[in-house]
Amino acid sequence: MTDGVFDPASLAQAWGQPSKPRPIVIFGAGSIVGDAHFPAYAKAGFPVPGLFDPDHDKAEELAAKWGVTAYRSVEEAAAIEDVVFDLATPPAHHAGVLRALPDGAVALIQKPMGSDLTEATEILEICRSKDLKAAVNFQLRFAPMMLALKDAIAKGWLGDVVDFDAWLALATPWQLWEFLLKAPRVEIAMHSIHYLDLIRQLLGDPKGVHAKTLGYPNHKVAQTRTSAILDYGDIVRCALSINHDHKFGRRHQACEFRICGTEGAAYLKLGLNLDYPRGEPDILEIYPKGGSDWITVPLVGEWFPDAFVGRMANVQRYACGEDAELVSSVEDGWNTMALVEAAYRSSAAPATPIATRP
């Protein structure tokens, strides 16, 4: 545990690699595939024979860049044997692709797990009925800074975690994802879901949530600003303040977590979001139990692409029996979707009224 002097270099930052990785067949040719999936799998040496996208011209362009095959149908892609199917598809299309996969297949599903909890339940039932080994791509859990944070917490360097703050004030290029521009649910469902999922892993499931999510007068994206409080009782405070419309220069933008324990604390900067998709360096600093100052943890990688390496590595290792746990399985992913659904219900409900002066 915490005997001795805190050594930041000793914290785990990478997931074990599979001894014999299966080929990966990708569904989708959107920006995330070119920005993260292909770079991650190339870095890890995971083979990718091909991809499918209903926009075949887009698929061929991306396939040519990475030297893979552009399949012409879902059925052709789903017929490839002994692979991991990587669904980088819009949430409303997950169920259709999953139905096309062979029974017993291994699949990684892009978050969110459907457009809402109803679709998440449908996806869960499909995976159960087809005996799919399926996980949701909540890859932030596998970012080097997050693996190191979780290791520090597990080793007792923060004591008991009692406070979690997420603060974002930045300018997000929503135009990169055309399907989001008309989507009814955006900020929580497509972005802050990462943070809610990570919080669930660190703190467990909350009792409930108070949330308000809304858009911005200068554009038509459904929601780009969120405030939320997760109810963990009378000991733990957990709050998120998210503003994707802080388009006033870099100086006062932020994307950071502050996590306080009873005996130590952690600060994280999520650099990717501050200049997406190029990003800035991630930062993890820890004020350890028994320490007298903040210590910078030397990170061995970034959220993109390294978290995608770890996420796929766990799927691969679970499929061949090298990992006992499938992290963020569809069973667990459903619980994150339930939290998202509760946040939207909270946002739609009226606030507690303030009494008027008699």
Secondary structure, 3 states (H helix, E strand, C coil): CCCCCCCHHHCCCCCCCCCCCCCEEEECCCHHHHHHHHHHHHHHCCCCCEEECCCHHHHHHHHHHHCCEEECCHHHHHCCCCCEEEECCCHHHHHHHHHHCCCCCEEEECCCCCCCHHHHHHHHHHHHHCCCEEEECCHHHHCHHHHHHHHHHHCCCCCCEEEEEEEEECECCHHHCHHHCCCCCCHHHHHHHHHHHHHHHHHCCCCEEEEEEECCCCCCCCCCEEEEEEEECCCEEEEEEEECECCCCCCCCEEEEEEEECCCEEEEECHHHHHCCCCCCCEEEEECCCCCCCEECCCCCCHHHHHHHHHHHHHHHHHCCCCCCCCCEHHHHHHHHHHHHHHHHHHHCCCCCCCCCC
